[in-house]
Amino acid sequence: MPSEPSSVTVIKDSANRYFLSFVVEISPEVLPKNDNSVGIDLGIKTFATLSNGEKVDAPKPLKKRIKK
């Protein structure tokens, strides 16, 4: 663990499994500056349109399998 936990929660579910949740305090890591950022717009006709103009078509696995 990155540091000493400030709290621990133990949960037992209906299948008799145990889950532990730890709360720890860390210092945020500063990422280097990058001029290559891209915005993404999710849509209906196209799955995604990027701010650089690139369009990503939606995957259509059902349409491909209907023909089979």
N, C-alpha and C positions, 0 to 999 in steps of 0.2 A: 504494500500500500504506500502511496506517496507521502502520507503523514499519519499521525495518530488519529483514529476516528473520534469525532465528538459525540456521536450517538450510533447505536446499533439497534435495528429492529428485527425481530425474529417472527416469521409468519409460518403457520402450519396450515396447508390447504386440506380439502376434503379427501384427497388421495394420500394423506399422511406424508406429504413431502414438505420439507422445511426450506424456507427462503430467508436469506439474510440480506439486509440493506444497511450499508455503511454510509455515514456522512463524514466526509473529510474536507479539509480546507487546503486548497492549492493556490499558487500564484499563477495567473493567466500567462500564457506564452504569447509573446508578440511575434506575429508573422512578418516576414519581409515584405516590403512594398512590391507590388506587381502591377504593371501597366497593361496586362493582357486579360482584363476582366470582360466578361460577357454576360448580358442580361438574357433571361429566358422567359418567354411568354407561352404558357400552355393554352392550347385552344381546342376547338372541336374539329375543324377541317384538317388542320395539321396538328400533329401531336405537340410539337414545340417549334417556336420560331425564335432564333437567336438574334441578338442585337447587331451581329455582324452580317445579317441577311440570310444566313443558312436556315433551311427549313428541314425538319425531321418529320417524316411521315409516321403515322400511327401504325403500330404492329397490328396486323389483321390475321391472326392464326386461324380463326374460324372460317374466313372467306377462302383461304387456301385449302382447308380440309373439306369443305362442302363439295368441291369438284371430285374428290376422291370417293 
